[in-house]
Amino acid sequence: EGSLATDTLRFTRGATRQQMVDKLLADQKKLVDDVWQRRAPDLPLANVEEFVTLASIVEKETGKGDERSRVAAVFLNRLA
């Protein structure tokens, strides 16, 4: 869960399956690393894996972008 980027992607014709997977993995790593570096210092998350797990749980709880921060806050308060 959370290891491949989900977005509209463009690949050149003839790209191999491995090239596509590698691109998805690299894009996700870049996104996660960027967000992880900008996180609040007091978050009760020990590592990127916990962060991705929480993000996955929040996404499953609500698909609405404007609700994600509130849902995440509930989980983070329970973890603190």
Secondary structure, DSSP 8 states (H G I E B T S, - for coil): ---S--S-----TT--HHHHHHHHHHHHHHHHHHHHHTS-TT-S--SHHHHHHHHHHHHHH---GGGHHHHHHHHHHHH-
